[in-house]
Amino acid sequence: MGDKRQHAGYGRSLGRSGRDRLAYATALALLAGWAIYAFAHLSPWAASWDEVDFALALDRFDLLAMQPHAPGYPYFILGGRLMRVFLDNPAQALALWNLTLTIGSAYPVFALARRRLGAPHLAALAAAIALALPMNATLATGAMSEGAALALLWWYLWSLTAAAERRTTLAWTGASFAFGLLMGTRLSYAPFGLGLLLLWLAEAAASRNGSGRMAPGGRGTAIGRAVGWPLIAAAFQLLWLAGLAVAEGGFAGMLSLIAAFAAGHFSEWGGGVATVAMPFGDRLLLFAGDNVLWTGAFARLPALLALTALLLGAAVVLRGLEPPSAPDGSRSRLPIRRLVSPAALLALPAFAYGAWALLGQNIAKPRHAAPLAALLAFALAVFALRACARRPRGALQLAAALLAVALAAAETTAAARLVARQAEEKPAVYQLADYLRAKAPEHAIVYTWEEERVLNYLDVPAEARPIFTYAYFVAETEADPNARILLTDSVLRGFRAQADIPDSRVKKLATFRSDSRLDPVYGTLTLYEWVR
């Protein structure tokens, strides 16, 4: 009888091992399949102002000419230049750099998940869920710096948690180096630096309370680390700033350009809360409900929303069935040390960035919420898979595990479709450029807003001019009575906010459309002719 029970237990263990290997292989296959597919579908378009800035900077780096705009994103431009060895199209070279870094970021996501989950197959599945968000996948195959920044953010968060655990100068240096790379790629991710600040404050508090014992392998006293660590972090920021200063002829010129850009960012163009006429409650709902969740996390796909809700519901039920855990007697007596736990080092910087993205970023661009969507997906995956890892396993646990696999597969499939759509569908502004090449009348002037940057980049035959003031527009048209005046719908809307313009003054010529998820601001463009 004892032998039978032993063999039955061995069989159940072998079955669990087989299922674990299957889950691990499935996660790896999804990640590898998406990576191969993404390499074949790099976006060839530079369809926004920022993308044109980045594309032009690969040939000539000049902040004064906005190639790119301040603060320069030097590490992103350097990566794009390296990729020009393989691809001549500058937009695709930038996309290849984004994708290369994104694939490399699978390791820190896996390592962060394994700290919480233990089992490698569960950690791999969590990484697949966090990395396969469809909207973030499009950033990884496009020319915007968010793709590279999201990848570096994972490396930074992983190195930050490692520094909190080891409390050594070497670990702090690694986290500071990763943050320096992140800032030299996308400065708007600066609020995530709160993690380094919290870690430094914890060390300073430990030294004051006499509990800052040197970690094994560390160098110097706790007081020395509290003084020296900020200098190390500052040095890595100075590294990329010094490179910009050399390129722009000195720190004074560089700082003046950055200051001018910062001032513009908080104007109406920047889209911050102080310059957009939208009630704060509506802005908060749009940011959290659409930018982070409906568009950012689910790509406006009901199937992804349903699978996520089912997985979350199953995990909540499973966690509710667990017996209460015993109090943890190892908690630090220093309150600041609680703020540098692995969970806090992910959550608190994310909240800081969320506040910045809500108040200071352009609410019309969901890509600014991409880090929050990724971290939410990661948190959901870890929460659900921890529930699945409990013993003994039951039917609900198996169902939750299958839901996690289904969610990862559905995300990967949706990401592949959206990445292909981004690569194959001409953006609306490119369609406008094609129309102007084919049908623009002689001596035509096209008045635009941000589209002007793209139209000039594409060398359309008609002259494209940016315009914002109706009175100035009237003066220009009267000064050139022979010109055929064309204008986009964004210009017309701006004019109608300044003056009463009857419909008889404009004639609609054509409308161009592309996926609003991929181009939320200029996904629909209408071209008009001004009737004199």
ZAMARGU-4260 file (C-alpha; in steps of 0.2 Angstrom, whole numbers, plus 5000, padded with zeros to 4 digits):
<rodrens>
0) 5000/5000/5000 | 5014/5012/5004 | 5022/5009/4988 | 5006/5013/4978 | 5004/5029/4988
5) 5022/5033/4984 | 5020/5030/4965 | 5004/5040/4965 | 5012/5055/4973 | 5027/5053/4961
10) 5014/5053/4946 | 5005/5069/4952 | 5022/5077/4954 | 5027/5072/4937 | 5011/5079/4930
15) 5013/5095/4939 | 5031/5096/4932 | 5024/5093/4914 | 5011/5107/4916 | 5024/5119/4923
20) 5036/5115/4908 | 5021/5117/4896 | 5017/5134/4904 | 5035/5140/4903 | 5037/5134/4885
25) 5021/5143/4880 | 5027/5159/4888 | 5043/5158/4879 | 5035/5154/4862 | 5023/5169/4864
30) 5038/5181/4867 | 5049/5173/4854 | 5035/5173/4841 | 5030/5191/4844 | 5048/5196/4843
35) 5051/5188/4826 | 5034/5195/4819 | 5039/5212/4826 | 5056/5212/4817 | 5046/5209/4801
40) 5034/5224/4804 | 5044/5239/4809 | 5035/5255/4806 | 5042/5264/4791 | 5033/5281/4795
45) 5038/5297/4803 | 5020/5303/4805 | 5021/5315/4820 | 5031/5331/4824 | 5042/5321/4837
50) 5045/5306/4825 | 5051/5318/4812 | 5063/5327/4824 | 5070/5310/4829 | 5072/5304/4811
55) 5081/5320/4805 | 5093/5319/4820 | 5100/5303/4814 | 5108/5313/4800 | 5111/5329/4809
60) 5110/5332/4828 | 5105/5350/4830 | 5094/5355/4845 | 5092/5373/4838 | 5084/5366/4822
65) 5074/5354/4833 | 5083/5338/4827 | 5077/5332/4839 | 5069/5345/4851 | 5076/5348/4868
70) 5082/5339/4879 | 5090/5329/4864 | 5087/5311/4869 | 5105/5307/4866 | 5105/5289/4870
75) 5090/5286/4859 | 5098/5295/4844 | 5114/5285/4847 | 5105/5269/4846 | 5095/5274/4831
80) 5112/5279/4822 | 5119/5262/4827 | 5104/5253/4818 | 5107/5263/4802 | 5120/5250/4799
85) 5106/5238/4795 | 5092/5249/4789 | 5092/5265/4778 | 5075/5271/4783 | 5078/5282/4798
90) 5061/5278/4806 | 5064/5260/4804 | 5081/5262/4812 | 5074/5270/4827 | 5060/5256/4828
95) 5074/5243/4827 | 5083/5251/4842 | 5066/5251/4851 | 5063/5233/4847 | 5080/5227/4852
100) 5079/5235/4869 | 5061/5229/4872 | 5067/5211/4868 | 5081/5213/4880 | 5069/5220/4894
105) 5061/5202/4895 | 5075/5198/4908 | 5072/5211/4921 | 5053/5208/4920 | 5056/5190/4922
110) 5068/5193/4937 | 5056/5205/4945 | 5042/5192/4943 | 5052/5178/4950 | 5056/5187/4966
115) 5037/5187/4969 | 5032/5171/4962 | 5047/5159/4964 | 5043/5147/4950 | 5052/5152/4933
120) 5037/5146/4923 | 5025/5158/4932 | 5038/5172/4931 | 5039/5169/4912 | 5020/5170/4910
125) 5020/5186/4920 | 5033/5193/4909 | 5023/5188/4893 | 5008/5197/4900 | 5017/5213/4905
130) 5027/5214/4889 | 5013/5210/4876 | 5001/5224/4879 | 4996/5229/4861 | 4998/5248/4862
135) 5016/5246/4870 | 5020/5233/4856 | 5017/5247/4844 | 5028/5259/4853 | 5042/5245/4852
140) 5041/5245/4833 | 5039/5263/4830 | 5050/5278/4829 | 5045/5286/4846 | 5057/5286/4861
145) 5044/5278/4872 | 5048/5261/4866 | 5066/5262/4872 | 5061/5271/4888 | 5049/5257/4893
150) 5063/5244/4890 | 5075/5254/4900 | 5062/5257/4914 | 5061/5239/4917 | 5080/5238/4919
155) 5080/5252/4931 | 5066/5246/4942 | 5075/5229/4943 | 5092/5236/4947 | 5083/5248/4960
160) 5075/5233/4969 | 5092/5224/4969 | 5100/5240/4977 | 5087/5240/4990 | 5090/5222/4995
165) 5109/5222/4994 | 5112/5240/5000 | 5130/5241/4992 | 5138/5254/4983 | 5140/5243/4968
170) 5121/5240/4967 | 5117/5258/4969 | 5129/5262/4955 | 5120/5250/4944 | 5103/5258/4948
175) 5110/5275/4945 | 5118/5270/4929 | 5101/5263/4923 | 5092/5279/4928 | 5105/5289/4918
180) 5102/5279/4903 | 5083/5281/4906 | 5085/5300/4907 | 5096/5301/4892 | 5082/5292/4882
185) 5066/5300/4889 | 5067/5314/4902 | 5048/5314/4905 | 5051/5298/4915 | 5060/5308/4928
190) 5047/5305/4942 | 5053/5287/4943 | 5068/5294/4951 | 5058/5295/4967 | 5064/5277/4969
195) 5082/5282/4970 | 5077/5296/4982 | 5068/5284/4994 | 5082/5272/4994 | 5095/5286/4998
200) 5083/5293/5012 | 5082/5275/5019 | 5101/5274/5020 | 5103/5291/5028 | 5090/5287/5041
205) 5099/5270/5045 | 5115/5280/5047 | 5107/5292/5059 | 5099/5278/5069 | 5115/5267/5070
210) 5107/5253/5060 | 5116/5257/5044 | 5127/5242/5045 | 5138/5239/5030 | 5131/5225/5019
215) 5142/5211/5015 | 5153/5216/5000 | 5149/5234/5002 | 5162/5248/5004 | 5162/5262/5016
220) 5151/5266/5031 | 5133/5269/5030 | 5137/5288/5032 | 5149/5287/5017 | 5135/5279/5007
225) 5123/5292/5012 | 5135/5306/5006 | 5143/5297/4991 | 5128/5289/4983 | 5120/5306/4977
230) 5136/5310/4969 | 5137/5294/4959 | 5119/5297/4953 | 5122/5315/4948 | 5138/5309/4939
235) 5127/5298/4927 | 5116/5312/4923 | 5130/5324/4920 | 5137/5311/4908 | 5123/5313/4895
240) 5121/5332/4899 | 5139/5335/4895 | 5137/5326/4879 | 5123/5338/4874 | 5133/5353/4880
245) 5148/5347/4868 | 5136/5345/4854 | 5127/5362/4857 | 5143/5373/4860 | 5142/5374/4879
250) 5131/5372/4894 | 5123/5389/4893 | 5117/5386/4875 | 5110/5369/4880 | 5101/5375/4896
255) 5093/5389/4886 | 5086/5377/4873 | 5080/5366/4887 | 5072/5380/4896 | 5063/5386/4881
260) 5056/5369/4877 | 5050/5367/4895 | 5041/5384/4894 | 5033/5378/4878 | 5028/5361/4886
265) 5018/5370/4899 | 5009/5381/4885 | 4993/5376/4876 | 5004/5365/4864 | 5010/5355/4879
270) 4993/5350/4884 | 4996/5351/4903 | 4981/5353/4915 | 4984/5372/4917 | 4982/5376/4898
275) 4968/5364/4893 | 4950/5370/4895 | 4944/5353/4903 | 4937/5351/4920 | 4949/5342/4931
280) 4936/5327/4935 | 4934/5325/4916 | 4953/5325/4913 | 4956/5312/4927 | 4942/5301/4920
285) 4950/5302/4902 | 4967/5299/4909 | 4963/5284/4920 | 4949/5277/4911 | 4955/5279/4893
290) 4973/5282/4892 | 4978/5270/4905 | 4965/5256/4904 | 4953/5256/4889 | 4967/5261/4877
295) 4983/5259/4886 | 4980/5242/4894 | 4966/5234/4882 | 4969/5243/4866 | 4950/5246/4865
300) 4947/5227/4863 | 4933/5220/4873 | 4940/5203/4873 | 4956/5208/4882 | 4945/5218/4895
305) 4934/5202/4898 | 4949/5190/4900 | 4958/5202/4912 | 4942/5204/4922 | 4939/5185/4923
310) 4957/5182/4928 | 4956/5196/4941 | 4940/5189/4948 | 4947/5171/4949 | 4963/5178/4958
315) 4952/5188/4971 | 4942/5172/4975 | 4957/5161/4977 | 4966/5174/4988 | 4950/5175/4998
320) 4951/5156/5001 | 4968/5157/5009 | 4970/5156/5028 | 4977/5173/5035 | 4995/5174/5036
325) 5005/5176/5052 | 5012/5193/5057 | 5029/5197/5049 | 5040/5200/5064 | 5055/5205/5052
330) 5048/5222/5047 | 5060/5236/5050 | 5057/5248/5064 | 5062/5263/5053 | 5046/5268/5043
335) 5057/5274/5029 | 5063/5256/5026 | 5045/5251/5023 | 5045/5263/5008 | 5060/5254/5000
340) 5052/5237/4999 | 5051/5229/4982 | 5032/5232/4980 | 5034/5250/4986 | 5049/5254/4974
345) 5037/5249/4960 | 5021/5257/4966 | 5027/5274/4973 | 5037/5280/4958 | 5023/5274/4947
350) 5011/5285/4957 | 5023/5300/4955 | 5024/5297/4936 | 5005/5295/4936 | 5003/5312/4944
355) 5015/5320/4932 | 5007/5312/4917 | 4990/5318/4922 | 4994/5336/4926 | 5009/5340/4915
360) 5008/5329/4899 | 4997/5330/4884 | 4981/5322/4888 | 4977/5318/4870 | 4991/5306/4868
365) 4988/5289/4877 | 5007/5284/4875 | 5011/5295/4890 | 5002/5282/4901 | 5011/5267/4893
370) 5022/5264/4909 | 5007/5264/4920 | 4998/5252/4909 | 5013/5240/4909 | 5015/5241/4928
375) 4997/5237/4930 | 4998/5222/4919 | 5013/5216/4928 | 5005/5219/4945 | 4989/5209/4939
380) 4999/5195/4932 | 5009/5193/4949 | 4994/5194/4959 | 4984/5181/4949 | 4999/5169/4947
385) 5003/5169/4965 | 4986/5163/4969 | 4988/5150/4956 | 5005/5144/4964 | 4996/5139/4980
390) 4995/5121/4986 | 4985/5110/4984 | 4980/5115/4967 | 4961/5114/4963 | 4950/5117/4949
395) 4948/5135/4951 | 4967/5137/4952 | 4969/5127/4935 | 4955/5138/4928 | 4965/5154/4933
400) 4981/5147/4926 | 4972/5144/4910 | 4965/5161/4910 | 4982/5168/4912 | 4989/5158/4897
405) 4974/5164/4887 | 4976/5182/4892 | 4995/5181/4886 | 4990/5173/4870 | 4976/5185/4866
410) 4987/5200/4870 | 5001/5193/4859 | 4989/5190/4845 | 4981/5208/4846 | 4999/5215/4847
415) 5004/5206/4831 | 4988/5213/4822 | 4991/5231/4828 | 5009/5231/4824 | 5005/5225/4807
420) 4992/5238/4805 | 5004/5251/4810 | 5017/5245/4798 | 5006/5243/4783 | 4992/5257/4785
425) 4998/5274/4779 | 4995/5287/4792 | 4982/5300/4788 | 4996/5314/4786 | 5005/5303/4773
430) 4988/5301/4764 | 4987/5320/4764 | 5005/5321/4757 | 5000/5309/4743 | 4985/5319/4739
435) 4995/5336/4738 | 5007/5328/4726 | 4994/5322/4715 | 4981/5335/4715 | 4988/5351/4723
440) 4984/5366/4712 | 4999/5377/4706 | 5004/5391/4718 | 4995/5382/4733 | 4999/5386/4751
445) 4993/5373/4764 | 4990/5381/4781 | 4992/5368/4795 | 4997/5365/4813 | 5009/5351/4818
450) 5006/5343/4801 | 5018/5356/4793 | 5033/5347/4800 | 5028/5330/4792 | 5023/5338/4776
455) 5040/5347/4774 | 5049/5331/4779 | 5040/5322/4765 | 5044/5336/4752 | 5026/5339/4746
460) 5026/5351/4731 | 5014/5363/4740 | 5021/5375/4753 | 5016/5371/4770 | 5015/5384/4783
465) 5010/5383/4801 | 4997/5396/4807 | 4988/5399/4823 | 4981/5417/4822 | 4966/5421/4811
470) 4970/5439/4809 | 4988/5435/4803 | 4980/5422/4791 | 4969/5435/4783 | 4984/5447/4781
475) 4994/5434/4773 | 4980/5429/4761 | 4977/5447/4756 | 4996/5450/4753 | 4996/5435/4740
480) 4979/5436/4730 | 4985/5424/4717 | 4988/5409/4729 | 4977/5395/4731 | 4974/5393/4750
485) 4972/5376/4757 | 4970/5373/4776 | 4967/5358/4787 | 4953/5355/4799 | 4964/5358/4814
490) 4967/5376/4808 | 4949/5379/4804 | 4944/5374/4821 | 4957/5386/4828 | 4950/5400/4817
495) 4932/5397/4822 | 4937/5398/4840 | 4943/5416/4836 | 4931/5422/4823 | 4914/5419/4815
500) 4918/5410/4799 | 4903/5404/4789 | 4903/5387/4779 | 4903/5396/4763 | 4921/5402/4766
505) 4928/5385/4764 | 4926/5370/4752 | 4929/5352/4758 | 4942/5343/4747 | 4945/5327/4755
510) 4946/5317/4771 | 4960/5305/4776 | 4959/5292/4790 | 4970/5280/4800 | 4968/5271/4816
515) 4965/5283/4830 | 4974/5271/4842 | 4990/5273/4832 | 4987/5292/4829 | 4976/5299/4842
520) 4978/5317/4837 | 4979/5317/4818 | 4971/5300/4814 | 4957/5310/4804 | 4962/5324/4793
525) 4951/5335/4782 | 4958/5347/4769 | 4948/5362/4764 | 4951/5376/4751 | 4948/5394/4757
530) 4935/5403/4746 | 4940/5421/4743
</rodrens>
